[in-house]
Amino acid sequence: MTEQNLKRVRKKRRLAFLADLYAVLMYTLFYIPVAVMIVFSFNDAKRNYSWEGFTTGWYGKLFSFSNTTLWDALVYSLIIAVLATVISTVIGVLGGIGLKKFEFRTKKFINMMIYVPIIVPEIVLAVAMLIIFITVGIKMGMGTILIGHCTFCIPYAVVTIKGRISGDNETLEEASMDLGANRIQTFVRVTIPSIMPGIMSAAFLSFTLSIDDVVMSNMLAGASQSTLPVLILSLNRTGLSGDVNALTTVMIVCMVAGLLVQSLIRRLISKRRAKEGALLPQEEG
Amino acid sequence: MNRSSGTKKKKNRLPVLAQAGPVSVWMILFVTLPLLFIIYVSFMTRGTFGGIEYTFSTESYRTILDPMYFSVILKSLKVAAVTTILCLLFGYPLAYFIARKPPETASKLIMLLMIPFWTNGMMRLNAWMLFFQVNGPVNYVLTHLGIVEKPVMFLYTDWLVNIGLFTNMLPFAVLPMYSSIEKLQKSLLEASSDLGADPVRTFLKVTLPLTFPGIFSAIILTFIPALGTYTVTDMLGGGKVLYIGNIIKNQFGTIRNWPLGAALSVLLLVITALLIFIYSRFAGIEDMEVV
């Protein structure tokens, strides 16, 4: 009996080890491109065709701001991403709440339409917009790129928000109205704070989707400035130089740092809340 | 709850309009109308200098059936299918692994899965090129271990495009399967094994069927983007590898045959709609875990 148990435990351990190994290998696969991208930002070669030795020169070149094409593209991408994030988050948050809370005749149809940009290949929607914009006579440029980005960011924002609204929200809102707050006061002071984490993740998602988009930015740009991803796509033909790697390395470092700071702040807030909660008498039953 | 929102609606439509209005208008203006228009355009005639001539024709659809285009469509379908199968085969065990961890570890693992995707997508593809290029690390290892004599030309092949698609799509296959597996009640698995089923049988008869919605979401979220991609093929195929996405894009660049581009887009729409229809037979579209 114990012999058998021992065997079983051993087998279980072996299986667990294999599972861990598998996970490590898969995660390695995900991080290979990131590692390669970072390593080649230190490559002492004019074009990234082969490894020629270590240098930090590309970072120097990057922050001498001499490569204006690259910086212009980044600034353009950032402006579009910020605007797309603001527009998509506002429309998406309102829409998410509205579509969850109210019943109206076209609701089913709108709900379906929201899933279209998420599911349909982006190129189809981009081309469809391109044709209709040109036919109607809208000039291609930043405005059209922005419309394109918002069109796929809004649905993600709506879905994120809808997932965060629960019955609790309705109870809170009703309590607020019963206590004499009007609709707008309730919305601003009760509804919005109660779904704040959802709003933050919708905004974050919109930003990452927009800043990394190629298809819409490429198809709807017209003759205007290229966004960073579109620039990289076109430069790739002739081989990229290390400063592009340096720039994207700086960007990912900023993103991860931002994430760490955010989670640190969140932890501090919840710690403080826990402390206050311990001091105050329990209000909610 | 329903009744109260019903009476609210009758009393005052302003809140509905204010909240659901903007998103409805946006979706109709920039999703419904363009898609209807592209279907219309696909039945029009190609203009002499590009653009559209508004006379009815099925020429674009006949062109699609031309062997030259049709072979590209078949190839795209095949590559998308291969990508999807690879994502399911490699993604399911990973999703299972993550779902069986305690919630805190699991959410960290999910985060770790998403971080690489904050790096620029084009640079990630470029990195695969650097990794597999003639003087790259893979060829270095292969030649030094004596596995191959001369460096292998990985670049600009369907094979590398497949690698790019697979690694790009994998997390989007893992996420829906993860949430499906995570929702799976442990008691069911225990019941199954208590009733004498061995682990394999439990997996096939309980786990797999119950996580099928997640699996099908994963199929949709990998197959459709893989089918419509042009950036992966552009970056890793160096313009030598053409899939549907590239052909559509080219109709609006150099080749300027808009109705053909529209018809190919409609084809992608139809394939998408077909998959969604199958999906909706056994799960609601709102259950699809997209974020």
Interface residues (C-beta under 8 A of the other chain):
Chain A: A19 Y22 A23 M26 Y27 L29 F30 Y31 I32 P33 V34 A35 V36 M37 F40 N48 Y49 S50 W51 V90 I91 G92 L94 G95 I97 G98 L99 K101 F102 E103 F104 T106 K107 I110 N111 M112 M113 I114 Y115 V116 P117 I118 I119 V120 P121 E122 I123 V124 L125 V127 A128 M129 L130 I131 I132 I134 T135 I147 C150 T151 I154 P155 Y156 V158 V159 T160 G163 G167 E170 R183 L205 T208 D212 V214 V215 N218 M219 L228 P229 I232 L233 N236 R237 L240 V244 N245 T248 M251 I252 M255 V256 L259
Chain B: M1 N2 S5 G6 K8 K9 P15 V16 A18 Q19 A20 G21 P22 V23 S24 W26 M27 I28 F30 V31 T32 L33 P34 L35 F37 I38 V41 G51 I52 F90 P93 L94 F97 I98 L109 L112 L113 I115 P116 F117 W118 T119 N120 G121 M122 M123 R124 L125 N126 A127 W128 M129 L130 F131 Q133 V134 N135 G136 P137 T167 L170 P171 I220 L221 I224 P225 L227 G228 T229 Y230 T231 D234 M235 G238 G239 G245 I248 K249 F252 W258 G261 A262 S265 L268 L269 T272 I276 I285 E286 M288 V290 V291
